[in-house]
Amino acid sequence: MFIGEYTYSLDTKRRLGIPAKFRKFLGKKAVITKGLDNCLFLFSEKEWEKLAKRLSNFQFEKSDARGFSRFMLAGASEVTIDSLGRILIPDYLKKHAGLKKKTIIAGISNRIEIWDEVQWKNYTQKAEKGKGVEDMAERLAEVGF
């Protein structure tokens, strides 16, 4: 399980260190893809296979199902974790997430999210402002969470 928040720097060659705690769950290979809210999702191969299977069960006749599958699957790339615990982020994914130098690596249960530090701060401040998180929890309770 991935939990916690870490700050890492993206080097000039687009390599990003992955926290040691996370590497033991990822193994040597992982899958990175476009995430929601302008971040990247990083999955272990096992978790990626589960997600890909769920996506393949979508009804392809439905426009939203096709679109979301394209977004997640066509935007994905296999990555190898090097001997220093780094991954190489493809340029198109770096651009998608607006990654600069400072990044946030957040453990979100079965996946890792990779954010530009400024975008992460903006997102969390907005979510925590007023009753943002409380409102989310309330809406989730309404659907049985």
N, CA, C and O atoms as a GROMACS GRO file, in nm:
protein
  580
    1MET      N    1   0.084  -0.118   0.000
    1MET     CA    2   0.000   0.000   0.000
    1MET      C    3   0.089   0.124   0.000
    1MET      O    4   0.189   0.131   0.072
    2PHE      N    5   0.051   0.221  -0.081
    2PHE     CA    6   0.126   0.346  -0.091
    2PHE      C    7   0.056   0.453  -0.008
    2PHE      O    8  -0.061   0.483  -0.029
    3ILE      N    9   0.130   0.511   0.087
    3ILE     CA   10   0.078   0.623   0.165
    3ILE      C   11   0.190   0.722   0.190
    3ILE      O   12   0.308   0.685   0.189
    4GLY      N   13   0.155   0.846   0.211
    4GLY     CA   14   0.254   0.949   0.242
    4GLY      C   15   0.277   1.044   0.128
    4GLY      O   16   0.233   1.022   0.015
    5GLU      N   17   0.349   1.151   0.161
    5GLU     CA   18   0.378   1.258   0.065
    5GLU      C   19   0.526   1.290   0.074
    5GLU      O   20   0.580   1.311   0.183
    6TYR      N   21   0.592   1.295  -0.041
    6TYR     CA   22   0.736   1.318  -0.047
    6TYR      C   23   0.767   1.422  -0.153
    6TYR      O   24   0.699   1.430  -0.255
    7THR      N   25   0.870   1.502  -0.129
    7THR     CA   26   0.915   1.602  -0.225
    7THR      C   27   1.045   1.552  -0.288
    7THR      O   28   1.141   1.519  -0.217
    8TYR      N   29   1.047   1.547  -0.420
    8TYR     CA   30   1.165   1.505  -0.495
    8TYR      C   31   1.187   1.603  -0.610
    8TYR      O   32   1.096   1.676  -0.649
    9SER      N   33   1.309   1.603  -0.662
    9SER     CA   34   1.341   1.689  -0.776
    9SER      C   35   1.353   1.607  -0.903
    9SER      O   36   1.410   1.498  -0.904
   10LEU      N   37   1.298   1.660  -1.008
   10LEU     CA   38   1.311   1.602  -1.141
   10LEU      C   39   1.441   1.656  -1.199
   10LEU      O   40   1.462   1.777  -1.202
   11ASP      N   41   1.529   1.566  -1.245
   11ASP     CA   42   1.656   1.616  -1.298
   11ASP      C   43   1.641   1.660  -1.444
   11ASP      O   44   1.533   1.646  -1.502
   12THR      N   45   1.747   1.714  -1.502
   12THR     CA   46   1.741   1.770  -1.637
   12THR      C   47   1.718   1.663  -1.743
   12THR      O   48   1.682   1.695  -1.856
   13LYS      N   49   1.740   1.536  -1.708
   13LYS     CA   50   1.718   1.426  -1.802
   13LYS      C   51   1.581   1.360  -1.782
   13LYS      O   52   1.556   1.252  -1.834
   14ARG      N   53   1.492   1.427  -1.706
   14ARG     CA   54   1.355   1.379  -1.677
   14ARG      C   55   1.352   1.255  -1.588
   14ARG      O   56   1.256   1.179  -1.592
   15ARG      N   57   1.456   1.235  -1.507
   15ARG     CA   58   1.458   1.123  -1.413
   15ARG      C   59   1.406   1.170  -1.278
   15ARG      O   60   1.438   1.280  -1.232
   16LEU      N   61   1.327   1.085  -1.216
   16LEU     CA   62   1.267   1.119  -1.087
   16LEU      C   63   1.290   1.004  -0.990
   16LEU      O   64   1.258   0.889  -1.020
   17GLY      N   65   1.344   1.036  -0.875
   17GLY     CA   66   1.362   0.936  -0.771
   17GLY      C   67   1.228   0.896  -0.712
   17GLY      O   68   1.137   0.977  -0.697
   18ILE      N   69   1.219   0.768  -0.678
   18ILE     CA   70   1.098   0.714  -0.615
   18ILE      C   71   1.135   0.676  -0.472
   18ILE      O   72   1.237   0.610  -0.452
   19PRO      N   73   1.054   0.714  -0.373
   19PRO     CA   74   1.088   0.680  -0.234
   19PRO      C   75   1.111   0.530  -0.216
   19PRO      O   76   1.040   0.447  -0.273
   20ALA      N   77   1.210   0.496  -0.136
   20ALA     CA   78   1.245   0.356  -0.111
   20ALA      C   79   1.125   0.276  -0.060
   20ALA      O   80   1.106   0.161  -0.099
   21LYS      N   81   1.043   0.337   0.025
   21LYS     CA   82   0.923   0.269   0.076
   21LYS      C   83   0.832   0.224  -0.039
   21LYS      O   84   0.770   0.118  -0.031
   22PHE      N   85   0.825   0.304  -0.144
   22PHE     CA   86   0.739   0.272  -0.257
   22PHE      C   87   0.803   0.171  -0.351
   22PHE      O   88   0.733   0.088  -0.411
   23ARG      N   89   0.934   0.177  -0.364
   23ARG     CA   90   1.003   0.088  -0.459
   23ARG      C   91   0.983  -0.059  -0.424
   23ARG      O   92   0.976  -0.143  -0.514
   24LYS      N   93   0.974  -0.090  -0.297
   24LYS     CA   94   0.957  -0.231  -0.260
   24LYS      C   95   0.822  -0.287  -0.306
   24LYS      O   96   0.810  -0.407  -0.328
   25PHE      N   97   0.722  -0.201  -0.322
   25PHE     CA   98   0.592  -0.244  -0.372
   25PHE      C   99   0.584  -0.241  -0.524
   25PHE      O  100   0.505  -0.313  -0.585
   26LEU      N  101   0.667  -0.157  -0.585
   26LEU     CA  102   0.665  -0.145  -0.730
   26LEU      C  103   0.742  -0.256  -0.801
   26LEU      O  104   0.701  -0.300  -0.908
   27GLY      N  105   0.853  -0.300  -0.743
   27GLY     CA  106   0.939  -0.394  -0.813
   27GLY      C  107   1.031  -0.319  -0.908
   27GLY      O  108   1.057  -0.201  -0.888
   28LYS      N  109   1.080  -0.386  -1.011
   28LYS     CA  110   1.175  -0.325  -1.104
   28LYS      C  111   1.106  -0.250  -1.219
   28LYS      O  112   1.165  -0.160  -1.278
   29LYS      N  113   0.983  -0.289  -1.249
   29LYS     CA  114   0.909  -0.224  -1.357
   29LYS      C  115   0.775  -0.174  -1.306
   29LYS      O  116   0.717  -0.229  -1.212
   30ALA      N  117   0.728  -0.068  -1.369
   30ALA     CA  118   0.599  -0.010  -1.331
   30ALA      C  119   0.538   0.052  -1.457
   30ALA      O  120   0.599   0.052  -1.564
   31VAL      N  121   0.418   0.103  -1.443
   31VAL     CA  122   0.349   0.169  -1.553
   31VAL      C  123   0.309   0.308  -1.507
   31VAL      O  124   0.248   0.326  -1.401
   32ILE      N  125   0.344   0.407  -1.589
   32ILE     CA  126   0.309   0.546  -1.561
   32ILE      C  127   0.212   0.592  -1.669
   32ILE      O  128   0.226   0.556  -1.786
   33THR      N  129   0.114   0.671  -1.629
   33THR     CA  130   0.014   0.718  -1.725
   33THR      C  131  -0.038   0.855  -1.684
   33THR      O  132  -0.010   0.904  -1.575
   34LYS      N  133  -0.114   0.914  -1.774
   34LYS     CA  134  -0.179   1.040  -1.743
   34LYS      C  135  -0.276   1.017  -1.628
   34LYS      O  136  -0.354   0.921  -1.629
   35GLY      N  137  -0.271   1.105  -1.531
   35GLY     CA  138  -0.364   1.097  -1.420
   35GLY      C  139  -0.469   1.206  -1.430
   35GLY      O  140  -0.463   1.292  -1.519
   36LEU      N  141  -0.562   1.203  -1.340
   36LEU     CA  142  -0.666   1.304  -1.334
   36LEU      C  143  -0.615   1.425  -1.257
   36LEU      O  144  -0.519   1.414  -1.181
   37ASP      N  145  -0.676   1.538  -1.275
   37ASP     CA  146  -0.638   1.662  -1.206
   37ASP      C  147  -0.497   1.708  -1.241
   37ASP      O  148  -0.431   1.774  -1.160
   38ASN      N  149  -0.449   1.674  -1.361
   38ASN     CA  150  -0.317   1.717  -1.409
   38ASN      C  151  -0.200   1.660  -1.329
   38ASN      O  152  -0.102   1.730  -1.303
   39CYS      N  153  -0.211   1.536  -1.289
   39CYS     CA  154  -0.098   1.468  -1.227
   39CYS      C  155  -0.069   1.343  -1.310
   39CYS      O  156  -0.133   1.319  -1.412
   40LEU      N  157   0.027   1.265  -1.266
   40LEU     CA  158   0.056   1.136  -1.328
   40LEU      C  159   0.024   1.026  -1.229
   40LEU      O  160   0.037   1.046  -1.108
   41PHE      N  161  -0.019   0.912  -1.279
   41PHE     CA  162  -0.042   0.794  -1.197
   41PHE      C  163   0.071   0.695  -1.225
   41PHE      O  164   0.107   0.672  -1.341
   42LEU      N  165   0.125   0.636  -1.120
   42LEU     CA  166   0.227   0.533  -1.133
   42LEU      C  167   0.175   0.408  -1.063
   42LEU      O  168   0.140   0.411  -0.945
   43PHE      N  169   0.169   0.297  -1.137
   43PHE     CA  170   0.115   0.171  -1.087
   43PHE      C  171   0.220   0.062  -1.091
   43PHE      O  172   0.307   0.062  -1.178
   44SER      N  173   0.212  -0.030  -0.996
   44SER     CA  174   0.289  -0.153  -1.009
   44SER      C  175   0.232  -0.230  -1.128
   44SER      O  176   0.120  -0.204  -1.170
   45GLU      N  177   0.308  -0.324  -1.182
   45GLU     CA  178   0.257  -0.402  -1.295
   45GLU      C  179   0.129  -0.476  -1.256
   45GLU      O  180   0.036  -0.486  -1.336
   46LYS      N  181   0.125  -0.528  -1.135
   46LYS     CA  182   0.007  -0.602  -1.088
   46LYS      C  183  -0.117  -0.512  -1.083
   46LYS      O  184  -0.224  -0.551  -1.130
   47GLU      N  185  -0.102  -0.394  -1.026
   47GLU     CA  186  -0.216  -0.302  -1.016
   47GLU      C  187  -0.256  -0.251  -1.154
   47GLU      O  188  -0.374  -0.230  -1.181
   48TRP      N  189  -0.158  -0.231  -1.242
   48TRP     CA  190  -0.189  -0.186  -1.377
   48TRP      C  191  -0.271  -0.292  -1.451
   48TRP      O  192  -0.367  -0.260  -1.520
   49GLU      N  193  -0.234  -0.418  -1.435
   49GLU     CA  194  -0.310  -0.526  -1.500
   49GLU      C  195  -0.454  -0.527  -1.453
   49GLU      O  196  -0.546  -0.549  -1.532
   50LYS      N  197  -0.476  -0.504  -1.323
   50LYS     CA  198  -0.613  -0.497  -1.270
   50LYS      C  199  -0.690  -0.382  -1.335
   50LYS      O  200  -0.805  -0.399  -1.376
   51LEU      N  201  -0.627  -0.266  -1.343
   51LEU     CA  202  -0.693  -0.151  -1.402
   51LEU      C  203  -0.721  -0.173  -1.550
   51LEU      O  204  -0.830  -0.142  -1.598
   52ALA      N  205  -0.623  -0.225  -1.622
   52ALA     CA  206  -0.642  -0.249  -1.766
   52ALA      C  207  -0.756  -0.347  -1.790
   52ALA      O  208  -0.831  -0.334  -1.886
   53LYS      N  209  -0.768  -0.446  -1.704
   53LYS     CA  210  -0.877  -0.543  -1.717
   53LYS      C  211  -1.012  -0.474  -1.695
   53LYS      O  212  -1.108  -0.499  -1.769
   54ARG      N  213  -1.020  -0.388  -1.593
   54ARG     CA  214  -1.144  -0.314  -1.569
   54ARG      C  215  -1.179  -0.227  -1.688
   54ARG      O  216  -1.295  -0.218  -1.728
   55LEU      N  217  -1.078  -0.161  -1.744
   55LEU     CA  218  -1.102  -0.075  -1.859
   55LEU      C  219  -1.148  -0.156  -1.980
   55LEU      O  220  -1.232  -0.109  -2.058
   56SER      N  221  -1.094  -0.276  -1.996
   56SER     CA  222  -1.134  -0.359  -2.111
   56SER      C  223  -1.277  -0.410  -2.097
   56SER      O  224  -1.338  -0.451  -2.196
   57ASN      N  225  -1.330  -0.409  -1.976
   57ASN     CA  226  -1.469  -0.452  -1.953
   57ASN      C  227  -1.570  -0.340  -1.976
   57ASN      O  228  -1.691  -0.364  -1.973
   58PHE      N  229  -1.520  -0.217  -1.999
   58PHE     CA  230  -1.612  -0.107  -2.030
   58PHE      C  231  -1.686  -0.138  -2.159
   58PHE      O  232  -1.635  -0.209  -2.246
   59GLN      N  233  -1.805  -0.086  -2.171
   59GLN     CA  234  -1.882  -0.102  -2.294
   59GLN      C  235  -1.827  -0.006  -2.399
   59GLN      O  236  -1.845   0.115  -2.388
   60PHE      N  237  -1.759  -0.061  -2.499
   60PHE     CA  238  -1.694   0.025  -2.597
   60PHE      C  239  -1.791   0.103  -2.683
   60PHE      O  240  -1.751   0.194  -2.755
   61GLU      N  241  -1.919   0.068  -2.677
   61GLU     CA  242  -2.019   0.142  -2.751
   61GLU      C  243  -2.042   0.280  -2.690
   61GLU      O  244  -2.093   0.370  -2.758
   62LYS      N  245  -2.006   0.297  -2.566
   62LYS     CA  246  -2.028   0.423  -2.493
   62LYS      C  247  -1.910   0.517  -2.515
   62LYS      O  248  -1.794   0.479  -2.496
   63SER      N  249  -1.940   0.637  -2.554
   63SER     CA  250  -1.837   0.736  -2.584
   63SER      C  251  -1.745   0.763  -2.464
   63SER      O  252  -1.624   0.770  -2.479
   64ASP      N  253  -1.804   0.778  -2.345
   64ASP     CA  254  -1.723   0.805  -2.226
   64ASP      C  255  -1.628   0.689  -2.195
   64ASP      O  256  -1.514   0.710  -2.154
   65ALA      N  257  -1.675   0.567  -2.216
   65ALA     CA  258  -1.592   0.449  -2.191
   65ALA      C  259  -1.474   0.447  -2.287
   65ALA      O  260  -1.360   0.423  -2.246
   66ARG      N  261  -1.499   0.473  -2.414
   66ARG     CA  262  -1.391   0.477  -2.513
   66ARG      C  263  -1.292   0.588  -2.480
   66ARG      O  264  -1.171   0.568  -2.483
   67GLY      N  265  -1.344   0.704  -2.449
   67GLY     CA  266  -1.259   0.819  -2.420
   67GLY      C  267  -1.170   0.798  -2.298
   67GLY      O  268  -1.051   0.828  -2.302
   68PHE      N  269  -1.228   0.746  -2.191
   68PHE     CA  270  -1.150   0.725  -2.070
   68PHE      C  271  -1.046   0.615  -2.091
   68PHE      O  272  -0.933   0.626  -2.044
   69SER      N  273  -1.084   0.509  -2.161
   69SER     CA  274  -0.988   0.402  -2.191
   69SER      C  275  -0.871   0.456  -2.272
   69SER      O  276  -0.755   0.424  -2.245
   70ARG      N  277  -0.901   0.538  -2.372
   70ARG     CA  278  -0.794   0.598  -2.453
   70ARG      C  279  -0.702   0.683  -2.368
   70ARG      O  280  -0.580   0.675  -2.378
   71PHE      N  281  -0.763   0.765  -2.283
   71PHE     CA  282  -0.686   0.854  -2.196
   71PHE      C  283  -0.588   0.775  -2.111
   71PHE      O  284  -0.470   0.809  -2.103
   72MET      N  285  -0.636   0.670  -2.047
   72MET     CA  286  -0.552   0.592  -1.954
   72MET      C  287  -0.455   0.500  -2.026
   72MET      O  288  -0.337   0.494  -1.990
   73LEU      N  289  -0.502   0.428  -2.127
   73LEU     CA  290  -0.419   0.325  -2.191
   73LEU      C  291  -0.322   0.383  -2.294
   73LEU      O  292  -0.204   0.348  -2.293
   74ALA      N  293  -0.370   0.469  -2.381
   74ALA     CA  294  -0.280   0.526  -2.482
   74ALA      C  295  -0.178   0.620  -2.418
   74ALA      O  296  -0.070   0.640  -2.472
   75GLY      N  297  -0.214   0.676  -2.304
   75GLY     CA  298  -0.122   0.766  -2.234
   75GLY      C  299  -0.021   0.696  -2.146
   75GLY      O  300   0.059   0.762  -2.080
   76ALA      N  301  -0.023   0.564  -2.144
   76ALA     CA  302   0.062   0.487  -2.052
   76ALA      C  303   0.197   0.452  -2.113
   76ALA      O  304   0.213   0.446  -2.235
   77SER      N  305   0.292   0.430  -2.025
   77SER     CA  306   0.426   0.389  -2.066
   77SER      C  307   0.487   0.302  -1.957
   77SER      O  308   0.474   0.332  -1.838
   78GLU      N  309   0.553   0.193  -1.998
   78GLU     CA  310   0.627   0.113  -1.900
   78GLU      C  311   0.753   0.188  -1.862
   78GLU      O  312   0.818   0.250  -1.946
   79VAL      N  313   0.786   0.182  -1.734
   79VAL     CA  314   0.911   0.243  -1.688
   79VAL      C  315   0.988   0.140  -1.606
   79VAL      O  316   0.930   0.052  -1.542
   80THR      N  317   1.118   0.153  -1.610
   80THR     CA  318   1.206   0.066  -1.532
   80THR      C  319   1.269   0.150  -1.421
   80THR      O  320   1.311   0.264  -1.444
   81ILE      N  321   1.274   0.094  -1.304
   81ILE     CA  322   1.338   0.164  -1.192
   81ILE      C  323   1.487   0.130  -1.196
   81ILE      O  324   1.525   0.013  -1.186
   82ASP      N  325   1.570   0.232  -1.209
   82ASP     CA  326   1.714   0.208  -1.222
   82ASP      C  327   1.777   0.176  -1.087
   82ASP      O  328   1.709   0.175  -0.985
   83SER      N  329   1.906   0.152  -1.088
   83SER     CA  330   1.977   0.109  -0.967
   83SER      C  331   1.978   0.217  -0.859
   83SER      O  332   2.003   0.187  -0.742
   84LEU      N  333   1.951   0.342  -0.896
   84LEU     CA  334   1.944   0.451  -0.799
   84LEU      C  335   1.800   0.482  -0.757
   84LEU      O  336   1.775   0.579  -0.685
   85GLY      N  337   1.705   0.399  -0.802
   85GLY     CA  338   1.566   0.416  -0.762
   85GLY      C  339   1.492   0.524  -0.839
   85GLY      O  340   1.396   0.581  -0.789
   86ARG      N  341   1.537   0.552  -0.962
   86ARG     CA  342   1.475   0.656  -1.044
   86ARG      C  343   1.399   0.596  -1.161
   86ARG      O  344   1.429   0.487  -1.208
   87ILE      N  345   1.300   0.672  -1.207
   87ILE     CA  346   1.230   0.639  -1.331
   87ILE      C  347   1.252   0.753  -1.429
   87ILE      O  348   1.278   0.866  -1.389
   88LEU      N  349   1.240   0.722  -1.557
   88LEU     CA  350   1.248   0.823  -1.661
   88LEU      C  351   1.106   0.858  -1.703
   88LEU      O  352   1.031   0.771  -1.749
   89ILE      N  353   1.069   0.983  -1.688
   89ILE     CA  354   0.933   1.025  -1.722
   89ILE      C  355   0.931   1.069  -1.868
   89ILE      O  356   1.003   1.162  -1.905
   90PRO      N  357   0.850   1.004  -1.952
   90PRO     CA  358   0.842   1.045  -2.092
   90PRO      C  359   0.803   1.193  -2.105
   90PRO      O  360   0.728   1.245  -2.022
   91ASP      N  361   0.854   1.257  -2.206
   91ASP     CA  362   0.832   1.400  -2.225
   91ASP      C  363   0.684   1.436  -2.232
   91ASP      O  364   0.642   1.536  -2.172
   92TYR      N  365   0.602   1.356  -2.303
   92TYR     CA  366   0.459   1.388  -2.316
   92TYR      C  367   0.388   1.381  -2.181
   92TYR      O  368   0.291   1.453  -2.159
   93LEU      N  369   0.436   1.295  -2.089
   93LEU     CA  370   0.376   1.288  -1.956
   93LEU      C  371   0.424   1.404  -1.868
   93LEU      O  372   0.347   1.458  -1.788
   94LYS      N  373   0.549   1.440  -1.883
   94LYS     CA  374   0.602   1.557  -1.811
   94LYS      C  375   0.520   1.680  -1.849
   94LYS      O  376   0.483   1.761  -1.763
   95LYS      N  377   0.492   1.693  -1.977
   95LYS     CA  378   0.414   1.807  -2.026
   95LYS      C  379   0.270   1.801  -1.973
   95LYS      O  380   0.215   1.902  -1.930
   96HIS      N  381   0.210   1.682  -1.977
   96HIS     CA  382   0.071   1.665  -1.930
   96HIS      C  383   0.057   1.714  -1.785
   96HIS      O  384  -0.040   1.783  -1.752
   97ALA      N  385   0.152   1.678  -1.701
   97ALA     CA  386   0.144   1.712  -1.559
   97ALA      C  387   0.206   1.848  -1.528
   97ALA      O  388   0.200   1.894  -1.413
   98GLY      N  389   0.265   1.913  -1.627
   98GLY     CA  390   0.327   2.043  -1.604
   98GLY      C  391   0.442   2.035  -1.506
   98GLY      O  392   0.465   2.128  -1.429
   99LEU      N  393   0.516   1.924  -1.508
   99LEU     CA  394   0.623   1.906  -1.411
   99LEU      C  395   0.739   2.000  -1.440
   99LEU      O  396   0.786   2.013  -1.553
  100LYS      N  397   0.783   2.066  -1.334
  100LYS     CA  398   0.901   2.152  -1.342
  100LYS      C  399   1.013   2.076  -1.269
  100LYS      O  400   1.038   1.959  -1.300
  101LYS      N  401   1.078   2.139  -1.176
  101LYS     CA  402   1.186   2.072  -1.103
  101LYS      C  403   1.134   2.001  -0.978
  101LYS      O  404   1.157   1.881  -0.960
  102LYS      N  405   1.065   2.074  -0.892
  102LYS     CA  406   1.016   2.018  -0.766
  102LYS      C  407   0.886   1.943  -0.790
  102LYS      O  408   0.793   1.994  -0.852
  103THR      N  409   0.881   1.820  -0.741
  103THR     CA  410   0.761   1.738  -0.757
  103THR      C  411   0.717   1.685  -0.621
  103THR      O  412   0.794   1.678  -0.526
  104ILE      N  413   0.592   1.648  -0.616
  104ILE     CA  414   0.536   1.580  -0.500
  104ILE      C  415   0.501   1.439  -0.544
  104ILE      O  416   0.436   1.418  -0.646
  105ILE      N  417   0.546   1.342  -0.466
  105ILE     CA  418   0.512   1.202  -0.490
  105ILE      C  419   0.422   1.162  -0.375
  105ILE      O  420   0.464   1.158  -0.259
  106ALA      N  421   0.296   1.133  -0.408
  106ALA     CA  422   0.195   1.103  -0.306
  106ALA      C  423   0.149   0.959  -0.318
  106ALA      O  424   0.112   0.913  -0.427
  107GLY      N  425   0.150   0.888  -0.207
  107GLY     CA  426   0.099   0.752  -0.204
  107GLY      C  427  -0.051   0.754  -0.185
  107GLY      O  428  -0.101   0.810  -0.087
  108ILE      N  429  -0.123   0.693  -0.279
  108ILE     CA  430  -0.269   0.693  -0.276
  108ILE      C  431  -0.318   0.548  -0.286
  108ILE      O  432  -0.374   0.508  -0.387
  109SER      N  433  -0.295   0.472  -0.181
  109SER     CA  434  -0.339   0.333  -0.170
  109SER      C  435  -0.274   0.242  -0.274
  109SER      O  436  -0.165   0.190  -0.251
  110ASN      N  437  -0.340   0.222  -0.389
  110ASN     CA  438  -0.289   0.127  -0.489
  110ASN      C  439  -0.210   0.194  -0.600
  110ASN      O  440  -0.166   0.127  -0.694
  111ARG      N  441  -0.190   0.325  -0.590
  111ARG     CA  442  -0.115   0.397  -0.693
  111ARG      C  443  -0.034   0.508  -0.628
  111ARG      O  444  -0.054   0.545  -0.512
  112ILE      N  445   0.057   0.560  -0.708
  112ILE     CA  446   0.136   0.677  -0.670
  112ILE      C  447   0.094   0.790  -0.764
  112ILE      O  448   0.078   0.769  -0.884
  113GLU      N  449   0.078   0.908  -0.707
  113GLU     CA  450   0.051   1.025  -0.789
  113GLU      C  451   0.175   1.113  -0.790
  113GLU      O  452   0.239   1.134  -0.687
  114ILE      N  453   0.208   1.166  -0.908
  114ILE     CA  454   0.323   1.254  -0.924
  114ILE      C  455   0.270   1.389  -0.970
  114ILE      O  456   0.205   1.400  -1.073
  115TRP      N  457   0.299   1.491  -0.890
  115TRP     CA  458   0.247   1.625  -0.912
  115TRP      C  459   0.361   1.726  -0.922
  115TRP      O  460   0.466   1.709  -0.860
  116ASP      N  461   0.341   1.831  -1.000
  116ASP     CA  462   0.425   1.949  -0.989
  116ASP      C  463   0.398   2.009  -0.851
  116ASP      O  464   0.282   2.016  -0.809
  117GLU      N  465   0.502   2.051  -0.781
  117GLU     CA  466   0.486   2.099  -0.643
  117GLU      C  467   0.386   2.214  -0.632
  117GLU      O  468   0.303   2.215  -0.541
  118VAL      N  469   0.391   2.310  -0.722
  118VAL     CA  470   0.300   2.425  -0.716
  118VAL      C  471   0.156   2.380  -0.739
  118VAL      O  472   0.066   2.423  -0.668
  119GLN      N  473   0.135   2.293  -0.838
  119GLN     CA  474  -0.001   2.245  -0.864
  119GLN      C  475  -0.055   2.166  -0.745
  119GLN      O  476  -0.173   2.178  -0.712
  120TRP      N  477   0.030   2.085  -0.679
  120TRP     CA  478  -0.011   2.009  -0.561
  120TRP      C  479  -0.055   2.104  -0.450
  120TRP      O  480  -0.160   2.084  -0.388
  121LYS      N  481   0.025   2.206  -0.425
  121LYS     CA  482  -0.009   2.302  -0.320
  121LYS      C  483  -0.141   2.370  -0.351
  121LYS      O  484  -0.225   2.387  -0.262
  122ASN      N  485  -0.160   2.410  -0.477
  122ASN     CA  486  -0.287   2.475  -0.515
  122ASN      C  487  -0.404   2.380  -0.496
  122ASN      O  488  -0.508   2.420  -0.444
  123TYR      N  489  -0.386   2.254  -0.538
  123TYR     CA  490  -0.494   2.156  -0.524
  123TYR      C  491  -0.529   2.132  -0.377
  123TYR      O  492  -0.646   2.136  -0.340
  124THR      N  493  -0.428   2.108  -0.294
  124THR     CA  494  -0.455   2.077  -0.153
  124THR      C  495  -0.512   2.198  -0.079
  124THR      O  496  -0.600   2.182   0.006
  125GLN      N  497  -0.462   2.318  -0.111
  125GLN     CA  498  -0.518   2.437  -0.047
  125GLN      C  499  -0.664   2.456  -0.083
  125GLN      O  500  -0.746   2.490   0.002
  126LYS      N  501  -0.697   2.434  -0.209
  126LYS     CA  502  -0.836   2.446  -0.253
  126LYS      C  503  -0.924   2.340  -0.186
  126LYS      O  504  -1.035   2.371  -0.141
  127ALA      N  505  -0.875   2.217  -0.178
  127ALA     CA  506  -0.953   2.109  -0.117
  127ALA      C  507  -0.974   2.132   0.032
  127ALA      O  508  -1.079   2.098   0.087
  128GLU      N  509  -0.874   2.189   0.097
  128GLU     CA  510  -0.882   2.209   0.242
  128GLU      C  511  -0.949   2.340   0.281
  128GLU      O  512  -0.984   2.361   0.397
  129LYS      N  513  -0.968   2.429   0.183
  129LYS     CA  514  -1.028   2.559   0.210
  129LYS      C  515  -1.175   2.544   0.243
  129LYS      O  516  -1.246   2.465   0.181
  130GLY      N  517  -1.219   2.620   0.340
  130GLY     CA  518  -1.361   2.614   0.377
  130GLY      C  519  -1.400   2.474   0.419
  130GLY      O  520  -1.340   2.416   0.510
  131LYS      N  521  -1.499   2.420   0.353
  131LYS     CA  522  -1.547   2.286   0.386
  131LYS      C  523  -1.520   2.189   0.270
  131LYS      O  524  -1.595   2.093   0.252
  132GLY      N  525  -1.415   2.212   0.193
  132GLY     CA  526  -1.387   2.131   0.075
  132GLY      C  527  -1.380   1.982   0.103
  132GLY      O  528  -1.453   1.903   0.042
  133VAL      N  529  -1.294   1.942   0.195
  133VAL     CA  530  -1.277   1.800   0.226
  133VAL      C  531  -1.402   1.746   0.295
  133VAL      O  532  -1.445   1.634   0.269
  134GLU      N  533  -1.459   1.827   0.382
  134GLU     CA  534  -1.582   1.784   0.451
  134GLU      C  535  -1.695   1.760   0.351
  134GLU      O  536  -1.770   1.664   0.363
  135ASP      N  537  -1.706   1.849   0.252
  135ASP     CA  538  -1.809   1.833   0.149
  135ASP      C  539  -1.785   1.706   0.067
  135ASP      O  540  -1.879   1.635   0.034
  136MET      N  541  -1.657   1.678   0.035
  136MET     CA  542  -1.625   1.554  -0.038
  136MET      C  543  -1.669   1.432   0.043
  136MET      O  544  -1.732   1.341  -0.010
  137ALA      N  545  -1.636   1.432   0.171
  137ALA     CA  546  -1.671   1.319   0.258
  137ALA      C  547  -1.822   1.302   0.265
  137ALA      O  548  -1.873   1.190   0.264
  138GLU      N  549  -1.893   1.413   0.271
  138GLU     CA  550  -2.039   1.407   0.277
  138GLU      C  551  -2.098   1.347   0.149
  138GLU      O  552  -2.188   1.263   0.155
  139ARG      N  553  -2.046   1.390   0.034
  139ARG     CA  554  -2.096   1.337  -0.093
  139ARG      C  555  -2.063   1.187  -0.105
  139ARG      O  556  -2.143   1.110  -0.157
  140LEU      N  557  -1.948   1.147  -0.057
  140LEU     CA  558  -1.913   1.005  -0.060
  140LEU      C  559  -2.004   0.923   0.031
  140LEU      O  560  -2.042   0.811  -0.002
  141ALA      N  561  -2.040   0.980   0.146
  141ALA     CA  562  -2.133   0.911   0.236
  141ALA      C  563  -2.268   0.891   0.170
  141ALA      O  564  -2.335   0.790   0.194
  142GLU      N  565  -2.308   0.986   0.086
  142GLU     CA  566  -2.437   0.975   0.017
  142GLU      C  567  -2.441   0.859  -0.081
  142GLU      O  568  -2.548   0.806  -0.111
  143VAL      N  569  -2.325   0.818  -0.132
  143VAL     CA  570  -2.321   0.705  -0.226
  143VAL      C  571  -2.274   0.577  -0.158
  143VAL      O  572  -2.240   0.479  -0.224
  144GLY      N  573  -2.272   0.579  -0.025
  144GLY     CA  574  -2.245   0.456   0.048
  144GLY      C  575  -2.101   0.429   0.083
  144GLY      O  576  -2.065   0.314   0.111
  145PHE      N  577  -2.017   0.530   0.083
  145PHE     CA  578  -1.876   0.509   0.120
  145PHE      C  579  -1.862   0.493   0.269
  145PHE      O  580  -1.751   0.474   0.319
   0.00000   0.00000   0.00000
